[in-house]
Amino acid sequence: MPEDPRDAQVRASDDDREETVRQLQRGLTQGRLTVDEFDERVRAAYAARTLGELAELTRDLPRSLW
């Protein structure tokens, strides 16, 4: 996700949203997220408008999931 803070305001694409959901699925599979957390974050991913919003959904997951 965005390295440069200015990139956080860039509009997210459908592919960006799908990649975030894949990262969340890996987090769920590894036991890092509960089902409720996963469901909440997936809803937020599909509603996200910017890369910054998507990055916030995975900030507490290890980069190895990316």
GIVENQUI-V290920 format. One line per field, one symbol per residue. ss: DSSP state (H for helix, E for strand, L for the rest). phi: phi as a letter, one per 20 degrees, with the letter a starting at -180 (. if undefined). psi: psi as a letter, one per 40 degrees, with the letter a starting at -180 (. if undefined). A space follows every 50 residues. Layout:
# GIVENQUI-V290920
ss = ???
phi = ???
psi = ???
This chain:
# GIVENQUI-V290920
ss = LLLLHHHHHLELLHHHHHHHHHHHHHHHHLLLLLHHHHHHHHHHHHHLLE HHHHHHHHLLLLHHHL
phi = .feegfffeffeefffffffffffffffgenecffffggfffgfffefdc fffffffcfedfffee
psi = ahdhddedehhiiddddddddddddddddeeeiiddddddddddddeidi ddddddeedeiidee.
